[in-house]
Amino acid sequence: MKPIYFPFTYISEPVLEALFAFFKQIVVYRPSNLKIPESMQKLADSDLLEIRIPVKGDENKIDDILKDYKSWANIHQGSEMAFFKTKPDIIPFFGESSTSQIKADIKKKKQKQQNEKKQDSLLNARIFLHIAQEFDLQNWEINKDLLLLEEKTLNLIDNLKGEDELSFKGNNREKALKIDHQSEYMISDRIIAWTHFLQCDQDMSNLFITNSRSVVEYLIEKTPEAKIVLSIDSIPLTNSRDKKTEKWQKGLIKQLELFLENSLPASEDIKIKSPFDKNDGKKISLTLYLVPGESPYKFFTRSAWHRTPVKEINKKAGFNNTLIGFVEF
């Protein structure tokens, strides 16, 4: 079971650090193989991050649109008369066409329009998330620069006062984490666009992780049957990959798998204790919500209010429940 990060397609290093406290590897969707950040690629090369591109193709087209997406409207203009223009010399519904042929033509026309609509919706989603992830990346870079500026300022003040630089360094990681929250803009649009990728994923999981409180609140508000079933509080943030950490992470995954297989009642809130010292620096927590009796495909498609096209690839995915995890720091 690999947790899938959502609904963002860019993930910064501080957020990854927080997620790595609970999970050995994280999956993140990308709208294409264009412009993958170097920091993410390095983590992917070390098998800490799995970059998954559920939808491929049209990279050149997407690249051109991103360079000048004002031309996007011209690319997506529909043609209501396309059906009749294919037969300019024939009066519609008259002549030698039989009733069955007319029905077949109409059905073919509708199917073509639906396919074009699905393709346009998927392409739009990829473009939208490309723009959103670029915004998130720039936002993080600005925040990081502000943090470095603050560090230099405080170090200068400490030097002038003759104080120990540790007074800032002790809070450095905490400041970095607090300043890194993903953009809270257009949450519903991000979820709708991201759901397109989920529908095309050939290796879907039933565990989804986010660090956005707004995302969790948006989904839970639409899902009154969702219940908190597991909470892990005050895990220390650590880069350690020792045997104790890996053993604890494996135990957590096994607990989640057993939990899903046994279909425990949603009213049962399980708490898992941390094996680490509570005084070990910055703390993070994980809260897991169970959506009983609903696969990830159905849950996210319903949450998108049917504004995403229904794809048959994963409609019958073999999951009966969905887990939504919220990592807070």
N, C-alpha and C positions, 0 to 999 in steps of 0.2 A: 504494500500500500504506500504510494508516494503522494504526499500532499501537493496540491496544485495551488499556486499563489494566484489571487484574483482580486479585483477585475483589472488590475494594472498589468501592463506588459513591460514596464521598466521597474527594476527593483534595485535600490541603492545598497551600498555596503553595510550601513548601520542596520537596515531592516533585515538584511540577510543574516547578520550576526545574531539578531534576536531570534530569528526562525531556526537557526542552527543550534540554538540551545535546546530545542525540542526534537528536531528532525535532522537526520544525517544528510538528506538530499531533498532539494525543493525543485518542483517543476514550475516553469513559467512559460506562458504562451507568448509568442511573438507574431505580429501580423505578416512578417516576411523576413527574409535573411538580409535585408538592407540595414546598414548602419547599426549593427549590434555593438553596444558600448564595450569598450575594452575590458572594463572591470567585470562585466558579466561573462565575457568570453573566457577570461582567465579562470573564473570559478567553474565554468562549464568544462574547461580543459582538465581541471582537477577533480571532476566528478562530484563536486559539491552542489552544482546547479545543473539541471537539465533544461536546456532551451528547446522548446518544442514548437514547431511551426505546423499547425494542423492544416493550414491552407497554403498551397504553394502555387506558383505561376503568376504571370502578369507583373513580375517585378519591374520590368522596364516601364510598363504603363504606370504603375504606382509611383515610380521614381519621377517620371515626367509630371504627373499630377501634383506631387508634393513640391516640386520646384515651382510650379505655377498653378496652384489649385483653383485659381479663378476660372480656369478653363474646364473645371469639373462639371459645371452645369451643362456646357455644350456636349460633353461626352455622354451624359446621362439623359439627354432629351429623348422622349419617347416618340413613337410614330403610330398614331391611332389608325392611320389609313394604310399601314403596311400590307395588310391582308388583301385589300382591294387593288393595290398597286401591282400585285403579283399577276393580276389578270386584267390589264387595262382595256382589252378589246372585248371583254365579256360583261354583259349586264348582270349584276349580282342576282342570284336566285332564279335566273331564267336560262333558257337554252337547253342544252342536252344534259345538264347536271341532274341527277336523280336526288330524291329526298335523302337517301343514305349518304350520298356523296356530299351533300350540303352539310349534314350533321358531322361527317368526318372532317370536312374543312373547318367548320366552326370549332370542333374539338381540338383540331391541330393548332388553330390560331390561339385558342385559350391556353393550351399547353405551352406554346412558344412564348406567349406573354408571361406566363407564370415562371418559366425557366429564366427568361430575361430579367424578371423582377427579382428572383432569387440571386442571380449572378450580380445584379446591381447592388442589392442589399449587402451581399457578402463583400463586394469590392468597397462599398461605402464604409462598412465596418472596419475593414483593414486600413483604409485611408484615415478614418477618424481616430483610430487607436495609434496610428503612426504620429499624427499631430499631437495627440494627448501625451504620448510617451516622450516626445521631444520637449513638450512643455514641462513635464515632470522632471526630466533630466536637467533642463536649464534651471528650473526652480531649485533643485538640489545643489547644483553647482554654485548658484548665488548664495544659498544658505551656508554652504561649506566655506565660501570665501568670507562671509560675515563672521562665521565662527572663528576662522583663523585670525581675522582682524581683532576680534574680541580677545582672543588668546594673547596676541601680541600686546594689546593695550593693557591687559591685566598683568602680564609679565613685566611690562615697563613700570607700572605702578608698584608692583612688588619689589622691583629692583631699587626704585626710588625710596621705598620705605625700608628696604633691607630685609624684607620678609621672604620666607621660603617659598619657592615656586610651586611646591606641592599643594599650596592652598588652591591653586586653579586646577592642577592636574588631577586632583581628586575628583573634580566635578566635570572634567573634560568629556568623558564618555557619556555622562548623563546629558550634558548640553547637546552633544552631537546627536543623540537619539531624539531628544525632544524637538530639535529643529528639523527633523527629517520626515515628519508626517507627510504622507502623500497628499496631493491636491484633493480637496473635498469638492471640487467643482464638477458638475454634470455627472453625478454618481449614477443616476438611472440610465443615462445615455451610455456610460461606460459599461454598465452591466449588460445592457441590451446588445451592444457591439461585441463584447467579450463572449456572450452566449453563442454567437455564431461559431466561434472557434471551438467551444465545448462540443457543439453538435457535430463537428467534423473530426474530433479527436478519436483516433482508432484505439487508443490505450487509456480510456477514461478511468479515473479513480473515483472514489466516493468520499474523499476527504479534501476539503477546500479551506485554505488559510488566507486570512487578510489581516492587515494591521490598521484598517480604517474602521473606526467606530461608526461613521456615517453609513458605510456599506452594510454593516451588520444590522444597524437599526432599520435601514431601508428594507432589508430582506425579512427580518423578524416581524416587522409591522405587517407585511403581507402574508405572514405564515404564523397564525396564532397557535397552530398545533406544535410549533417548534419548542423544545424544552432544553434547558441546560442540563446536561447529563454528566459532564466531567469538568472539573476545575483544578488547575495546577497553579498555585500561588507562590510568588517569591522565589523563582528559579534565578540563580545568579547568572549574569551575562558573562560568558567565558569563551575564549577561543580554543580552549583545551579540547583535544581529541583523544584523550586517554581512554583506557579500557573501562573505567568507571562510567564515563560519560556515554560511551557507545553501548555499554550494557544497559544503562538506564533508558536510552533511546529505543533500543530493541524491545525492552520490556513495555514501553509505552505503546509501540506499534502493535505488539501482540495483544495488549489489553484492548486496544481499539478494535482489532479484528475479532476478538472473542465477543466483545460487546455487540458488534454488528451481527455476528452469526447467531448469537443467542437471543437477539431482539429483546433486550432488557427493557423493563417498563420505563417510559419517559420521565416518570416522576422520581426515579432513582438518580440522585446526584452523587456521582462518585468523585472522591477526592484522592489524588495521588500525591504522596509526599515526595519532596525533593531530597536526594541523598547528600546534597551539598550543604556547606556551612551557610547559615542564614546571614552571616556577616560578610560574605564574599562580594562586596561591591554592589553595582547596580542590579536591581531586581526586575524581572519581567514575569508576566503571567499568561496563562493560556486558558481560555474558556471555550468549551465545545458545546455546540447546539446540535441536537438530533432532530431531523425532519423524518418522522416515521412513515413507512409505507409509500415513500416517493423516491424514485431514482433521481440522480443528479440531472439527467436529461429532462425529465418532467418538471422537476423543481425549478430549474433555472429558466426553462422555456415558459413556465407559468408565471414566474416572477417578472419576466419581460413582457407580460401581458399580451402574449401572442403576436408581438410586433416583430418577431424573428421568424424566418421561414422554417417550416418543419422539414427536417431531413431524416431519411430512413436509416442512415448509417448506424446511429446509436440509439434509436428509438426503443429497441428491445434490449438495452444493456442489462446485464445480470445483477443489478443492484436494487435492493428493496428499500434502502434507507440512504439518507444523505447526512454527512457531518460537515458543519460549518465551524471553523475555528477562528477565534479572535485573539491575536497576540497583542498584548498591551504592555507598554513600557513608559 
